[in-house]
Amino acid sequence: MSVTTKLTLLVIPAVLIVGGWVFWQQLRQSPTRQAAVDLPSFGLIIVRLTTDPLPPLTTGTVQMTLRIQAPGGRMAMVDRVTYSYGPVDGDQIFEGRAEAVGMETFQGPLRFTTVGDWWIKVRVEKQGESGEVNFTIPVEPAL
């Protein structure tokens, strides 16, 4: 076997192992973006949160998207989704109402004023019942 072949057989697995380790570390450090709320008459409703951009930055408006589903991917039609958010270490509280943009999808704007961890509380309402789920997301500086 040539030296080039031996080197290739060593380098490729090493790159894959390092890349896998970095990916695993990113997954471990990422905050949970899914939570369930229990509405007594309707059962569990799963709320999945994403932001654009990801991770959210301190400049401009960040678009928050909320996917609302019942377990097993079944549809969970809700009447209203509101939210509040603020810095974990601060006393600022911002509020908003997420607008329906699809059958199970709601969107709302977020504006982050500081770098660090922020909490987001999402309130789901359906036929007079409501429940809340909480998320914590890291906000990074704009470059």
Secondary structure as GFF3:
##gff-version 3
##sequence-region A 1 143
A	DSSP	alpha_helix	3	29	.	.	.	ID=ss1
A	DSSP	beta_strand	34	39	.	.	.	ID=ss2
A	DSSP	beta_strand	43	52	.	.	.	ID=ss3
A	DSSP	beta_strand	62	69	.	.	.	ID=ss4
A	DSSP	three_ten_helix	71	73	.	.	.	ID=ss5
A	DSSP	beta_strand	80	87	.	.	.	ID=ss6
A	DSSP	beta_strand	94	100	.	.	.	ID=ss7
A	DSSP	beta_strand	105	110	.	.	.	ID=ss8
A	DSSP	beta_strand	116	126	.	.	.	ID=ss9
A	DSSP	beta_strand	129	139	.	.	.	ID=ss10
###
